[in-house]
Amino acid sequence: MRRPMAGLFQDVTLQAMENYMTRLSKRQQVVASNIANIDTPGYKTKDVSFYATMEELLSSPPSGLSGLRPERLQGWSFASAEPEVFEVRGLPMRPDQNNVDIDRELLKLAETSFGYSMMAQLLRLKFRTIGSSINEGRAS
């Protein structure tokens, strides 16, 4: 039996938000690992690329897409692949061959926290809109 509300949460916007928050969570784990290994000889800084992430998330858009309006995104799915972690190159090495810079990591942690807070606020607004639509439908 098909659940009547099953299609309600299969929204491309929600899929994109979910995937972005998953990637933010992964980045926070990677940054925490970098900070935890700041004194480990030979440890190399890692990161999650958000430029590549957006390309992955927005793979194969529908033809003739003239904007990101929801009605134009029907049938468009967002990739849900595991975020790619890579070793950051070109950072200055310390004598112990570790290249973790605490200032850089704390900045990435703040950026990630801001992105997560922003996405959580957008999700609240999205669900508030859905709730408002449901309540208006009941009043009719």
Buried (B, 14 or more C-beta within 10 A) or exposed (E): EEEEEEEEEEBBBBBBBBBBBBBBBBBBBBBEBBBEBBEEEEBBBBBBBBEEBEEBBBEEEEEEEEEEEEEBBEEBEBEEEEBEBEEBEEBEEEEEEBBBBEEBBEEBBEBBEEBBEEBEEBBEEBEEEBEEEEEEEEEE
